[in-house]
Amino acid sequence: MKSKAKRKKMESAGEVIEYRCLVRATDAKKTISTSLSAKDYLRFQASYATVLKAHMNALKKRERKDKKKSAEGEKKPADQSK
């Protein structure tokens, strides 16, 4: 006796299988998900990128330390210990 999965695979051998993509998103309280077909994926990705770019203007830029200053700061205490 064949397993259920094998029988189903044999039945659908002649049919074209359309694969789907599951997209999930969450914040601290709410979770959403959607299932996309392969042909809708590119359109969804473009729309999603537009939404992300629109809301990134509220982010603060990170303060970067100057590599030269931080390297000098690390060397000075090491020289004094000698």
Secondary structure, 3 states (H helix, E strand, C coil): CCCHHHHHHHHCCCCCCCCEEEEEEECCCCEEEEEEEHHHHHHHHHHHHHHHHHHHHHCCCCCCCCHHHHHHHHHHHHHHCC
